[in-house]
Amino acid sequence: MTSNEKTGQADRIDCPLQLPGVDLVDQVIEWVRGRGKVVIVTHDNPDPDSIAAAVALRHLLIVKTGQNAVLTYGGVIGRSENRNMVEQLEIPMIPISELELKQFQVVCMVDTQPNTGNNSWPAALPVHFIIDHHRPKSDLSKVCWVDIRESYGASATILYEYLVAQGVAINTRLATCLYYAIKSETQDLGREWSKADRDAYLKLLPLANNRILFKIIHPQVSSAYFCAFRQAIDSARIYDSALVFNLCRIDNPDLVAELADFLLRHKGINYVLGMGWFDDTQILSMRSLDPDAKLGLVIQEMVAGLGTAGGHGMVAGGQIRTMNNQAKAQQELEEILTRRMLKALNMPEQPGKPLVPSCD
């Protein structure tokens, strides 16, 4: 975690110099204390990790400073499990479109960063505190405090360590929130986890509410959910050990990532690329079984000149702004991205084979 020195920028509140030997979380708390309204920004269409990190930071600030931060997000909370999490744990989240953003004197981002394309905070407004586990993709020198831990599997783990270090009690609801975030982000410690994630997971498990966890993990879903599965399977094409699917128009952007995880289970597949068009944006999701896949770099190469993207070794996502949802445009974009993916993965270009052969 670093504290950026004062640069005299007129578009931000003064930030103190880093003091040797002084815990920076203490510094942040003291700097926030009494400063005014606080907002915590998650990434668009927030997942459990982003939501839990925001909830935990809000709890920390309430206990330590008495300031009740506003939790906000862009897009939608689409996945049924994520909506259940917000409802069951009574998490107060407000769409960013409903806020007057200039009223906030303290701006925090969790599980996202400025200028990444995956959050709705305006680039012209300052950000004072970032907590994330994704590699920085832009200059963060104007941000007062930056805590980015690329080796961690979840941002929620970082916040768990904050709470423990500050001696803040973790109640059952918060423990359930943090536990589920780490569980889902690391696939039960099966994907991109660290010792810190494992320690937090094991400490939070006995504190979590199993009944609420069951309700979160097993939501009832509509017919549209199963239609998305059918579309993913029907559209899926296999290129050697890679699979590509296109959901076309969707009303839930989280479906792309969910179905990418699902289709990665196909025998012989090591890489999955999924896409779907939501609210004038092509949502992209990549998954791999290879711990050395470096998908964050792969997807950035794929969307160069088209959109924004990022991720880790085995998980990545991206966004391409486009108003064109015509079938021809969808097909052309899929072909471009597929070619770029095969090139980035050093695979030969070849015709795709359907996932499910015709039963005729």
Buried (B, 14 or more C-beta within 10 A) or exposed (E): BEBBEEEEEEEBBEBBEBEEEEEBBEBBBBBBEEBEBBBBBBBBBBBBBBBBBBBBBBBBBBBBBEBEBBBBBBBBBBBBBBBBBBEBBEBEBEEBEEEEBEEBBBBBBBBBBBBBBBBBBEEEEBBBBBBBBBBBBEEBEBBBBBBBBEEBBBBBBBBBBBBEEBEBEBEEBBBBBBBBBBBBBBBEBEBBBBEBBBBBBEBBBEBBBEEBBEBBEEBEEEEEBEEBBEBBBEBBBBBBBBBBBBBBEBEBBBBBBBBBBBBBEBEEBBBBBBBBBBBEBBBBBBBBBEEEBBBBBBBBBBBEEBBBBBBBBBBBBBBBEBEEEEEEBBEEBBEBBBEBBBBBBEBEEEEBEEBEEEEE
